[in-house]
Amino acid sequence: KNSILQSDYIQVDETTLPVINKESHTARKEYLWMVRSVGDHQVFFHYDNGSRSGETAEKLLKPFKGYLQSDGYPGYNVFKDKAEVCLVACLSHIRRSFERALNEHKALAEYALGEIQHLYRIERMADEKEMTDAERKALREKLAVPILNSLEQRMEKTYPTVLPKSETGKAIAYG
């Protein structure tokens, strides 16, 4: 756990787990946390009496400084104003959000999905060439950063023109 929390890039997710109450003989939906350091693929799991609260996230990840990637669950917002933690969205969740927005704002959703496909191709290229971390970082800086910057600018320009609670608004806000 300490080693993972000392890394500068982690992925965190919480998943449901049925927990049986022996007295009532019923199962309750509770949560198990998973924390993974991306660089060296270490993982630890955490159970806090089934809690999925932001307070649990804050206690669990207290010493961490760096990039924290999650699925956008609001419990991670406890890190929003902490300068030493940068919240990073999950690209596959962003993609799903834009897929849901296809019927609502087809042109924008198709644009976003196309750009995400370009990002996936860059990762596939790095995998196929078995790039080192340094080579992969250089490739991302050269090819992915311009795509991400362009996508961000387009979303910032478009967001004021859509309803925040629409599928398109939610997709843009999530990303």
C-alpha positions as CSV (number, residue, x, y, z in Angstrom):
1,K,0.0,0.0,0.0
2,N,2.7,2.5,1.0
3,S,4.7,1.7,-2.2
4,I,1.6,2.3,-4.4
5,L,0.7,5.5,-2.7
6,Q,4.2,6.8,-3.2
7,S,4.0,6.4,-7.0
8,D,2.9,9.5,-9.0
9,Y,0.1,7.8,-11.0
10,I,-2.6,5.6,-9.6
11,Q,-5.9,4.2,-10.8
12,V,-8.7,3.8,-8.2
13,D,-12.1,2.1,-8.5
14,E,-14.6,0.8,-6.1
15,T,-16.8,-2.2,-6.9
16,T,-19.9,-3.7,-5.3
17,L,-19.6,-6.7,-3.1
18,P,-22.5,-8.7,-1.6
19,V,-21.8,-9.0,2.2
20,I,-23.9,-11.4,4.2
21,N,-25.3,-10.3,7.5
22,K,-25.3,-13.5,9.7
23,E,-28.0,-12.2,12.0
24,S,-30.6,-11.3,9.4
25,H,-29.4,-13.8,6.8
26,T,-29.5,-11.1,4.1
27,A,-26.9,-9.8,1.7
28,R,-26.2,-6.1,1.5
29,K,-24.4,-4.3,-1.3
30,E,-21.1,-2.9,0.0
31,Y,-18.0,-1.6,-1.7
32,L,-14.4,-2.9,-2.0
33,W,-11.8,-0.4,-3.2
34,M,-9.0,-1.2,-5.6
35,V,-5.9,1.0,-5.9
36,R,-3.3,0.3,-8.7
37,S,0.0,2.0,-9.4
38,V,0.2,2.3,-13.2
39,G,4.0,2.3,-13.6
40,D,4.7,-1.0,-11.8
41,H,1.2,-2.6,-11.8
42,Q,1.1,-3.1,-8.1
43,V,-2.4,-3.4,-6.6
44,F,-4.0,-3.3,-3.2
45,F,-7.6,-3.7,-2.0
46,H,-9.3,-1.9,0.8
47,Y,-12.6,-2.6,2.6
48,D,-14.0,0.1,5.0
49,N,-17.2,-1.5,6.3
50,G,-18.6,-1.3,2.9
51,S,-18.3,2.5,2.6
52,R,-18.0,4.3,-0.8
53,S,-17.8,7.7,0.8
54,G,-15.5,10.6,-0.1
55,E,-14.3,10.4,3.4
56,T,-13.1,6.9,2.8
57,A,-11.3,7.9,-0.4
58,E,-9.6,10.8,1.5
59,K,-8.4,8.6,4.3
60,L,-7.4,5.8,2.0
61,L,-5.3,8.0,-0.3
62,K,-4.2,10.6,2.1
63,P,-0.5,10.6,1.5
64,F,-0.8,10.3,-2.3
65,K,0.5,13.1,-4.6
66,G,0.2,12.8,-8.4
67,Y,-2.3,11.7,-11.0
68,L,-5.4,10.0,-9.7
69,Q,-7.4,8.3,-12.4
70,S,-11.0,7.2,-11.6
71,D,-14.3,6.7,-13.2
72,G,-15.5,10.1,-12.2
73,Y,-17.3,9.0,-9.0
74,P,-18.1,12.2,-7.1
75,G,-16.4,10.8,-3.9
76,Y,-13.1,11.7,-5.5
77,N,-14.0,15.3,-5.5
78,V,-12.5,15.6,-2.1
79,F,-9.2,15.9,-4.0
80,K,-10.5,18.6,-6.4
81,D,-8.9,21.5,-4.6
82,K,-5.7,19.8,-3.6
83,A,-2.8,21.1,-5.7
84,E,-0.8,18.0,-5.2
85,V,-3.4,15.7,-6.7
86,C,-4.5,15.9,-10.3
87,L,-7.8,14.1,-11.0
88,V,-7.8,12.3,-14.4
89,A,-10.8,10.9,-16.1
90,C,-11.0,7.5,-17.7
91,L,-11.0,7.6,-21.5
92,S,-13.2,4.5,-21.9
93,H,-15.8,6.2,-19.6
94,I,-15.5,9.4,-21.7
95,R,-16.0,7.3,-24.8
96,R,-19.2,5.6,-23.4
97,S,-20.6,9.1,-22.5
98,F,-20.2,10.3,-26.1
99,E,-21.7,7.1,-27.4
100,R,-24.8,7.9,-25.3
101,A,-24.8,11.4,-26.8
102,L,-24.8,10.2,-30.4
103,N,-28.6,10.5,-30.9
104,E,-28.6,14.0,-29.3
105,H,-25.6,15.8,-30.9
106,K,-24.4,13.4,-33.6
107,A,-21.7,15.6,-35.2
108,L,-20.0,16.5,-31.9
109,A,-20.2,12.9,-30.5
110,E,-18.8,11.5,-33.7
111,Y,-16.0,14.0,-33.6
112,A,-15.1,13.1,-30.0
113,L,-15.3,9.4,-30.7
114,G,-13.1,9.8,-33.7
115,E,-10.5,11.7,-31.7
116,I,-10.6,9.0,-28.9
117,Q,-10.0,6.3,-31.6
118,H,-6.9,8.2,-32.7
119,L,-5.7,8.1,-29.0
120,Y,-6.4,4.4,-28.9
121,R,-4.3,3.9,-32.1
122,I,-1.4,5.7,-30.5
123,E,-1.5,3.4,-27.5
124,R,-1.8,0.4,-29.8
125,M,1.2,1.6,-31.8
126,A,3.3,1.9,-28.6
127,D,2.2,-1.6,-27.5
128,E,3.1,-3.1,-30.9
129,K,6.5,-1.5,-30.9
130,E,7.0,-2.6,-27.2
131,M,8.1,1.0,-26.3
132,T,9.7,1.8,-23.0
133,D,8.0,4.1,-20.7
134,A,10.2,7.0,-21.9
135,E,9.5,6.2,-25.5
136,R,5.7,5.9,-24.9
137,K,5.8,9.3,-23.1
138,A,7.6,10.9,-26.0
139,L,5.1,9.4,-28.4
140,R,2.2,10.7,-26.4
141,E,3.6,14.2,-26.1
142,K,4.2,14.3,-29.9
143,L,0.9,12.7,-31.1
144,A,-1.7,12.5,-28.2
145,V,-1.2,15.9,-26.6
146,P,-2.3,17.9,-29.7
147,I,-5.4,15.7,-30.0
148,L,-6.3,16.1,-26.4
149,N,-5.7,19.9,-26.5
150,S,-7.9,20.2,-29.7
151,L,-10.6,18.1,-28.1
152,E,-10.5,20.1,-24.9
153,Q,-10.8,23.4,-26.8
154,R,-13.8,22.1,-28.9
155,M,-15.6,20.9,-25.7
156,E,-15.0,24.1,-23.9
157,K,-16.4,26.1,-26.8
158,T,-19.4,23.8,-27.2
159,Y,-20.4,23.3,-23.5
160,P,-22.1,26.6,-23.0
161,T,-24.4,25.8,-26.0
162,V,-25.8,22.5,-24.6
163,L,-28.0,21.7,-21.6
164,P,-25.8,20.5,-18.7
165,K,-28.1,17.6,-17.9
166,S,-28.4,16.5,-21.5
167,E,-26.3,13.4,-22.6
168,T,-24.0,15.8,-24.5
169,G,-23.6,18.1,-21.5
170,K,-22.9,15.2,-19.2
171,A,-20.3,13.8,-21.7
172,I,-18.5,17.1,-22.0
173,A,-18.6,17.7,-18.2
174,Y,-17.3,14.2,-17.5
175,G,-14.3,14.6,-19.8
